[in-house]
Structure formats: C-alpha cells, structure tokens
Amino acid sequence: MSRERAIREAKFGLGQVVRHRIYPFRGVVFDVDPEFSNTEEWWLAIPAEMRPRKDQPFYHLLAENQDSEYVAYVSEQNLLPDDTGTPLRHPQIQEIFDRTPDGSYQRRPGSAH
C-alpha cells in the first residue's frame, strides 16, 4: 500500500485535533506514518501491557498538556477526536497551520511538513 493511500485511510487527518484516550493531552496532527516508524528502543520503552500494535497508523502531534507543549508520536488505537473547539496553544502550530473560522486547522501553503 502506498504512503498516500495509507494516509487517506487513516482515521485522523492532517490538521485534526485529537486527544489521547488514556493520558491527559491533546494535539493537532501534522504528519501520519502508515505504520510504526520509530526506533525499536522507543517501542520497547513502552510497558508491554500498554504497547500498541505496529501495524496501524501512527500520528505525529503538536501536543500539549496542562503544563507543557511537545511533539508526540501516538498510535491510532490510542487517539480519539477532540471536538471541544478549544484552541491549542502549541507555539509551532502557526508555522504549519492556519486556524479556520470554524476552529479547525488547515495546512499553510508552503509549510515544511
């Protein structure tokens, strides 16, 4: 399956705001891997009982929790849509996205990601 086709079949799209189903953070999707594409060391650092399958989309998020902003890499099975409409404060969002009148995020023309 091609990367573009896999991204089209991903549950969440670029610019979509999502939240983690277990941990208290949310973020906006800025890239999608059709399946796990990080290091084995990263993978093994996840407790075995919580380790997600590798054969699913993984999302790169500009994420934030109550205390900080960061980049997160999260499996599809651990994400839910965030329909709160609350703007995200992550400082890198403005480098990649414009916020539309309806509160969603749209990729800026010519953005690097």
C-alpha positions as a Python dict, from the first residue, in 0.01 Angstrom:
ca = {
    (1, 'M'): (0, 0, 0),
    (2, 'S'): (135, 343, -89),
    (3, 'R'): (203, 601, 181),
    (4, 'E'): (-57, 839, 31),
    (5, 'R'): (-322, 568, 23),
    (6, 'A'): (-246, 467, 380),
    (7, 'I'): (-271, 828, 496),
    (8, 'R'): (-606, 862, 317),
    (9, 'E'): (-724, 551, 504),
    (10, 'A'): (-601, 681, 841),
    (11, 'K'): (-881, 761, 1083),
    (12, 'F'): (-748, 1111, 1158),
    (13, 'G'): (-633, 1370, 907),
    (14, 'L'): (-373, 1642, 894),
    (15, 'G'): (-491, 1940, 1096),
    (16, 'Q'): (-736, 1737, 1303),
    (17, 'V'): (-738, 1792, 1679),
    (18, 'V'): (-723, 1470, 1879),
    (19, 'R'): (-682, 1363, 2240),
    (20, 'H'): (-517, 1063, 2398),
    (21, 'R'): (-765, 806, 2524),
    (22, 'I'): (-566, 741, 2847),
    (23, 'Y'): (-330, 1030, 2915),
    (24, 'P'): (-443, 1391, 2960),
    (25, 'F'): (-307, 1552, 2646),
    (26, 'R'): (-436, 1668, 2312),
    (27, 'G'): (-280, 1790, 1992),
    (28, 'V'): (-310, 1858, 1621),
    (29, 'V'): (-198, 1600, 1363),
    (30, 'F'): (89, 1729, 1147),
    (31, 'D'): (206, 1401, 990),
    (32, 'V'): (97, 1037, 963),
    (33, 'D'): (303, 720, 929),
    (34, 'P'): (105, 434, 768),
    (35, 'E'): (251, 204, 1035),
    (36, 'F'): (504, 228, 1318),
    (37, 'S'): (818, 408, 1201),
    (38, 'N'): (1015, 491, 1514),
    (39, 'T'): (1308, 316, 1681),
    (40, 'E'): (1289, -25, 1845),
    (41, 'E'): (1431, 138, 2159),
    (42, 'W'): (1134, 379, 2169),
    (43, 'W'): (896, 87, 2114),
    (44, 'L'): (1048, -125, 2391),
    (45, 'A'): (1035, 167, 2637),
    (46, 'I'): (654, 135, 2636),
    (47, 'P'): (535, -105, 2907),
    (48, 'A'): (446, -436, 2739),
    (49, 'E'): (88, -432, 2867),
    (50, 'M'): (33, -90, 2702),
    (51, 'R'): (242, -136, 2387),
    (52, 'P'): (30, -72, 2075),
    (53, 'R'): (42, -283, 1759),
    (54, 'K'): (288, -166, 1494),
    (55, 'D'): (55, -239, 1200),
    (56, 'Q'): (-161, 71, 1231),
    (57, 'P'): (-120, 440, 1154),
    (58, 'F'): (94, 642, 1395),
    (59, 'Y'): (43, 1016, 1424),
    (60, 'H'): (288, 1299, 1481),
    (61, 'L'): (118, 1557, 1700),
    (62, 'L'): (194, 1907, 1813),
    (63, 'A'): (75, 1813, 2159),
    (64, 'E'): (12, 1982, 2488),
    (65, 'N'): (-99, 1901, 2838),
    (66, 'Q'): (-175, 2131, 3128),
    (67, 'D'): (194, 2201, 3187),
    (68, 'S'): (385, 2190, 2858),
    (69, 'E'): (392, 2170, 2479),
    (70, 'Y'): (582, 1899, 2292),
    (71, 'V'): (580, 1669, 1989),
    (72, 'A'): (413, 1330, 2045),
    (73, 'Y'): (408, 1009, 1841),
    (74, 'V'): (86, 815, 1907),
    (75, 'S'): (-82, 504, 1766),
    (76, 'E'): (-427, 533, 1614),
    (77, 'Q'): (-575, 299, 1877),
    (78, 'N'): (-483, 549, 2149),
    (79, 'L'): (-644, 856, 1994),
    (80, 'L'): (-994, 998, 1998),
    (81, 'P'): (-1129, 1304, 1818),
    (82, 'D'): (-1128, 1621, 2029),
    (83, 'D'): (-1443, 1812, 1949),
    (84, 'T'): (-1415, 2074, 2224),
    (85, 'G'): (-1325, 2352, 1979),
    (86, 'T'): (-1075, 2486, 2234),
    (87, 'P'): (-775, 2639, 2053),
    (88, 'L'): (-437, 2476, 2104),
    (89, 'R'): (-152, 2690, 2235),
    (90, 'H'): (145, 2492, 2095),
    (91, 'P'): (389, 2754, 1959),
    (92, 'Q'): (472, 2558, 1641),
    (93, 'I'): (113, 2541, 1519),
    (94, 'Q'): (136, 2878, 1346),
    (95, 'E'): (438, 2754, 1146),
    (96, 'I'): (232, 2473, 986),
    (97, 'F'): (-137, 2562, 1018),
    (98, 'D'): (-385, 2844, 990),
    (99, 'R'): (-691, 2833, 1213),
    (100, 'T'): (-1010, 2849, 1009),
    (101, 'P'): (-1325, 3038, 1113),
    (102, 'D'): (-1486, 2709, 1225),
    (103, 'G'): (-1195, 2645, 1465),
    (104, 'S'): (-1022, 2369, 1269),
    (105, 'Y'): (-662, 2377, 1148),
    (106, 'Q'): (-569, 2394, 780),
    (107, 'R'): (-217, 2340, 648),
    (108, 'R'): (-47, 2663, 547),
    (109, 'P'): (54, 2675, 182),
    (110, 'G'): (426, 2601, 156),
    (111, 'S'): (466, 2475, 513),
    (112, 'A'): (762, 2243, 559),
    (113, 'H'): (569, 1944, 698),
}
